[in-house]
């Protein structure tokens, strides 16, 4: 614990954002809350989380200390169990809990910091337009002033047989989804180094000069197994 608090202090010193990730930080609820309260009270700094969306109660407790959060919405309900490596019934429960978690950020009463919400969805070669429109209908329920939807291109993982998406097809699909929900910002991570993002709004690419780096090794996948 002492080492973790020292790491947090060092991050504050270098003007870095403290982000709790994983695995998943919901496994370490008390530690994340304690560090967040500590840097908030002593340094006036907020923290961030990357979370699978399974812990709305924990996120509600964390909200006073957050300035941003990345929350997973990994697939449509009937596919979520397979995508996450759990039973279909568990997948349905996780889907609903992710939506509950996302809804917290649109509450002015709870999200007093105006923390930004980044909803993250992996895209595979067999991900359909209908599936993404359905997921978009859920993402679009969030306040467009604070919510962003990131599509993460699945990269091939050794030992997995999931189909890899084609860049041009995903771009065309996102244009259609973006046109369906024109008030919301969406994007494809263009590359994993440098923070590149291809932005979409109202059916158009906002920064067409950005190029998708489809050959980069890192991506939305798990090198040690076929669970996203």
CORJOZI-V349498 format. One record per residue. SS is DSSP state (h for helix, s for strand, l for the rest). PHI is phi in whole degrees, -180 to 180 (999 if undefined). Layout:
BEGIN
SS|PHI / SS|PHI
END
This chain:
BEGIN
l|999 / h|-60 / h|-61 / h|-65 / h|-67 / h|-67 / h|-62 / h|-64 / h|-63 / h|-65 / h|-62 / h|-61 / h|-59 / l|-94 / l|59 / l|-98 / l|-89 / s|-84 / s|-120 / s|-92 / l|-132 / l|-178 / l|47 / l|-148 / h|-67 / h|-63 / h|-69 / h|-121 / h|-58 / h|-66 / h|-65 / h|-61 / h|-65 / h|-65 / h|-66 / h|-62 / h|-64 / h|-63 / h|-72 / h|-72 / h|-72 / h|-89 / h|-123 / l|67 / l|-108 / l|-102 / s|-118 / s|-142 / s|-134 / s|-120 / s|-137 / l|-80 / l|87 / l|-82 / l|-124 / h|-60 / h|-65 / h|-67 / h|-63 / h|-60 / h|-70 / h|-80 / h|-51 / h|-62 / h|-109 / s|-99 / s|-116 / s|-163 / s|-153 / s|-107 / s|-119 / s|-80 / l|-132 / l|-79 / l|-173 / l|-64 / h|-52 / h|-73 / h|-106 / h|-66 / h|-59 / h|-63 / h|-64 / h|-96 / l|75 / l|-128 / l|-69 / h|-56 / h|-67 / h|-66 / h|-62 / h|-62 / h|-65 / h|-64 / h|-61 / h|-64 / h|-69 / h|-64 / h|-64 / h|-61 / h|-64 / h|-62 / h|-62 / h|-58 / l|-74 / l|-90 / l|-90 / l|-63 / l|-69 / l|-91 / l|-93 / l|-69 / l|-86 / l|66 / l|-58 / s|-80 / s|-111 / s|-113 / s|-88 / s|-114 / s|-132 / s|-75 / s|-118 / l|-110 / l|-65 / l|-105 / l|-72 / l|-98 / h|-60 / h|-59 / h|-62 / h|-72 / h|-66 / h|-63 / h|-65 / h|-61 / h|-64 / h|-79 / h|-61 / l|-67 / l|-75 / l|-78 / l|-60 / l|-65 / l|-76 / l|-123 / s|-107 / s|-136 / s|-115 / s|-101 / s|-95 / s|-114 / s|-67 / s|-68 / l|-107 / l|-55 / l|-120 / l|-59 / l|93 / l|-110 / l|-113 / l|-69 / l|-72 / l|-85 / l|-75 / l|-92 / h|-53 / h|-63 / h|-67 / h|-67 / h|-60 / h|-63 / h|-67 / h|-67 / h|-59 / h|-68 / h|-67 / h|-63 / h|-67 / h|-71 / l|-126 / l|-67 / l|-86 / l|-110 / s|-81 / s|-140 / s|-173 / s|-112 / s|-65 / l|-77 / l|-161 / l|-91 / l|-103 / l|79 / l|69 / l|-67 / s|-144 / s|-92 / s|-96 / s|-128 / s|-157 / l|54 / l|84 / s|-123 / s|-82 / l|-79 / l|-126 / l|-64 / l|-72 / l|-73 / l|-115 / l|-74 / l|-93 / l|-77 / l|-92 / l|-66 / l|-67 / l|-71 / l|-178 / s|-84 / l|-172 / l|-136 / l|-66 / l|-101 / l|172 / l|-97 / l|-128 / l|-89
END
